[in-house]
């Protein structure tokens, strides 16, 4: 376990599985050597361990249960209009090349007797994003989790992301953005979906 105290008093706690770190470190040591580097060079001596810890952190979503995150803050409420949380920062790892993709998620649901604590929606995004992913599946997983757990009248998810596998390698198109969407229930109606798109596109002054 590593603790880091910031100036504002917030205590950041990162937990690592030491056996996994040891095993991953050995693999990364071999990878670095195979790439032609000297693993004994000063700047690289602790790199395998650092990368192992970074990868364990970047994939810690496998240890999280997104449905339980939502269930931990569900409240009975009669509100039946659209609830939107937009511009949720998102960081994930492409499972094809294990390079990052990042961007924003915009999520809405229409309550059906229950609402959820607003902070839980970004936590659900994180729980699915911190895994090896493809953007299309990530979009569907978030939508399905909210729909199955809250049973709202409908859910809408839009993700806009940039992919390092497109920007750093291959086609190398630095300005490309990928947009994916998933809709259920009321959001399958054209008018409701258009209202959602208009609201997430609006910028507050």
N, C-alpha and C positions, 0 to 999 in steps of 0.2 A: 504494500500500500504506500502511495506517495501523497503527501500533503503539501499544499502550497498556500501560504497566506498572502493575500493581496492587500494593497494599501487601504481598501475600503472595509476590511475586516472579513470579507467573504473567504471561506475556507474551501478550496478546491480539493477534492479527494478522488484519486484515481486508483482503482484496484486492479491488480494483475494476477493472472494465474501463473505462478512462478515456473511450474513444469512446462507450460506452453511456451513461456518466454525462453526458457533454456532450449527447448526443441526447435523453436522457430529461429533463434539466434544461430544455431548450427547450420540450418539451411541457408540463411542469408549470408553467413560467412562463406559457404561454398559458392553461392551465386556471385558474390563480389569477386572471389578469386577467379571464377570461370570467366568473368567479364574482363579479366586482365589486370586487376588491381592488386596491390600488396596489402593484405589484410593486417599486416603488422605496422603499416605506416601510421604515424601518430594520429592523424585526422580520422582514420578508419577503425581504430582499435575498438571503440565502443559502438560503432555504427550498427553492427548486427543486432545488438541488444536494443538500441534506440528504435530501429525499424520494427523489430518484433513487438515492442511496446506500442508503437504507433499503429501497427496493423491490428493489434488486439483491441485498441481503443476504437479504431475506425470501423470495426465489425462487432462492437459490443451489443448491437441490436439483437443478435441471436439469443442473448440472455434476458431480453425484455419481453413481456407479454403485453402487447398494445391494448388488447381488450380489457385487461385488468387495470391498465392506466386509466381508461375511460370510466370503468366501473367505480374507481376510487373517488370520483367526484360527480356522480349523477344526482340530479335534484328534480323532484316533481315540480313541474311548472306548466301553466296553461298557455304560455307564449306560443303562438303558432305562425309567426312570420320568420322570414329568412334570417339566419345568423351566419355571418361571414367572418372568417379570420383570413386575411390576405397578407401577401408579402412575407410568408414564413420562410426564413433562410433554410436552405437545404443543401446538405453535402453528402455525397454517396460515392461508391466505388463501382465502376463498370465491371461486370463479371467477365466480359470478353477479353479485356486487356489489363484489368486491375489498375486502371487509371481513374482519377477523380472525375465526377461530373457534379455540377453545382448550379444553384439557381434559386427559384422561389416557388412555393406552393400556395395556391389560393383555394380555400375550402369553405363550403357552405353546407348547412343542413337546415331543414324545416322541422322544428320539434313536434313530437307527437305525444305530449304528456311529460316528457323529460328534457331537461337541458343538461349540459356538461360544463364544468369549469373551463373557462377559455384557454388556460395554460395547458390543458390536457391535449388539445388538438395538435399544437406544435410538438408535444412529447410523442404523440403517436407517429407523426411524420418522422421524427428522429429515430424512433424504434425500428421502423421499416427501412429508413435510409441508411442506417449504420449496419448494413449488410452488403454482400456482393449482390448487385442489382442490375436490372435494366429499367429504364425510365417507364416503359409501358406497364410492366408488372408492378412497380412501385405505386403508380397512380391507382391501379385497380385494388391493390392491397389496402391502401388508405381508405378508399371509398367503401370497400366491403367490410372493413373492420368497424367503421362508424355506423354503417347501415345495420349490420348484424347485432351490434352491441346496444345502440341507442334506439333502434327501430323507429327512426324518424320518418316523416312523410316523403323525404327525398334527400339525397346527398349529391353534391357537385364537387369535383376535384379537378383543378387545372394545374399542371406543373410546366414551368418554363426553365430550361436548363442549358448550360454550355458543357460540352463534353471534351475533355482533354484528349481522348482518343481520336477526335476529329481535328483538334486544333494543334496538337503537338506532333502527330504522326499521320500516316495515310494521306488523306486529301488535304490536310493542313489549311482548313478554312477557319480563320481566327474569329470571324464575326458571326458564325452560324449559331442559331439557337433552335432547340428542339422543344416543341410544345405538345403535350399529351393531355387528354381529358377523359373523365369518366363521369357518367350521370346515372342516377337512379330515381325512381318514383316521380315526384312532381317536377323534377328538373328535366325529365324527358319531354315535357311539354315545351314547345318552342317559345312561348311567351315568358315562362319562368326562367328558362335557360338564358334568354336574351337579357332579362333583368339582372341576372347574376353576372353575365359578361360585362354589362354596362357598369355595374357597381365595382367590379374588380379593376376595370379600366380607368375609373374616375380617380383623379389625384386630388387629395385634399390640399387646399392652399395654405 
